[in-house]
Amino acid sequence: MRKVLVTGGAGYIGSSLVPLLLKKGFSVTILDDLSYGDYGIRKHLSKIDLIEGDVGDLELLKKSAIGSDSVVHLAGTSGDPSCDLDPKKCAQDNYESTKNIVKICKEFGISRLAFASSCSVYGAQDGMVDEDSKPNPLTLYARTKLDSEDDVLSLEGGCALRLSTLFGASGRTRCDLVVNLLTCHAFQNGKVMLFGGDQWRPLLDVKDAARAFFMAITLDKNKVNGVFNVGSTAQNLKVKQIAYLLGEEIEGVDINIHPVDRDARSYKVSFEKIKKNWNYESRYSIPDGIKEIKRCLKDGSIKNWKDPIYSTRGRIL
Ligand SMILES: NC(=O)c1ccc[n+]([C@@H]2O[C@H](COP(=O)([O-])OP(=O)(O)OC[C@H]3O[C@@H](n4cnc5c(N)ncnc54)[C@H](O)[C@@H]3O)[C@@H](O)[C@H]2O)c1
């Protein structure tokens, strides 16, 4: 039986990936500091090894990796606003810890490592970017992700997945990401306020992201060693287009666009490499994600979307 260590496995992506790994017959160990608790993976607890602790603790990391043949590295401080709150922790969580994981993989003979990088590394760019484009990291978060990629790629089966901005529900749904956040505002208040709205964002459902991590540790090594943008070329949208899609799913929503754009990041990304090499395509659309979040708000599976458990920055504050 294949054994995989998932760092940050109790989080948004982790709580979609873990059930998939279990379904495919993997033995799963999670190392997570449980900053949001274990509720995202609670129903799987009897089937996994859960180790509570900091991924920056080298000894604990070694203990967690014993017997694994693959690592999926998701733990870290996610997003620009969260990293800016505590830059030292961000550098430790996102960069130093990744370096340690690569070191341990080499020491333990673990050749498969899938790392959660981000399309944020592209920063602000004109035109469509792909994996050969020069990155333009505008924030500490993006810089830590980009710097980590080199370490990850030094492993024979190392794979850096530059994720789109995710949406949709998982065991631990995040309500601080653009599609989910706008849906919450629209559903609860009947209106959304955008700043600028012309920024391009590539978007992807969290379950599609989880499937990409699964592929990264199960496809042939020679197919995965490298950097891959993860998303769908057709799901590059301007933020204001997301708001218009919301208007189609939530009746009567009032869309206000403030002319000042507070976020300089804007990138339109090509996902042809992953499509061509892995035959990877997204299965869920943005309207699917909006409907799903709306359903969670309606049936109470998301109780109070403003609660810090649904937001990385909220949790840190
Ligand atoms: N969600 C997105 O849109 C997105 C996009 C691009 C990249 N990413 C990257 O994917 C990864 C996972 O993102 P997510 O959305 O699931 O985030 P998340 O915050 O929901 O999950 C991260 C998990 O890691 C844990 N964690 C955080 N710091 C830790 C530490 N020092 N030690 C141990 N555990 C720790 C948290 O408790 C949480 O369970 C992150 O590295 C993030 O930067 C996410």
The ligand as an ORCA input file, in Angstrom:
! r2SCAN-3c Opt
* xyz 0 1
  N      -6.546     28.131     -1.734
  C      -5.992     28.746     -2.779
  O      -6.662     29.457     -3.577
  C      -4.527     28.562     -3.035
  C      -3.995     29.080     -4.219
  C      -2.635     28.956     -4.453
  C      -1.837     28.284     -3.548
  N      -2.365     27.783     -2.403
  C      -1.472     27.103     -1.451
  O      -1.990     25.819     -1.135
  C      -1.672     25.476      0.206
  C      -2.928     25.055      0.938
  O      -3.872     26.105      0.835
  P      -5.287     26.034      1.531
  O      -6.170     26.958      0.788
  O      -5.677     24.612      1.727
  O      -4.942     26.724      2.928
  P      -5.480     26.395      4.397
  O      -5.029     27.531      5.242
  O      -6.902     26.035      4.365
  O      -4.676     25.090      4.781
  C      -3.398     25.091      5.309
  C      -3.348     24.042      6.399
  O      -2.008     24.046      6.884
  C      -2.017     24.159      8.288
  N      -0.828     24.894      8.662
  C      -0.545     26.193      8.437
  N       0.674     26.500      8.906
  C       1.166     25.357      9.447
  C       2.379     25.020     10.089
  N       3.345     25.928     10.291
  N       2.561     23.750     10.522
  C       1.592     22.821     10.340
  N       0.414     23.079      9.739
  C       0.222     24.336      9.293
  C      -3.318     24.865      8.654
  O      -3.761     24.509      9.959
  C      -4.263     24.379      7.569
  O      -4.936     23.212      8.004
  C      -1.009     26.707      0.831
  O       0.371     26.494      0.830
  C      -1.386     27.828     -0.112
  O      -0.421     28.835     -0.134
  C      -3.702     27.904     -2.132
*
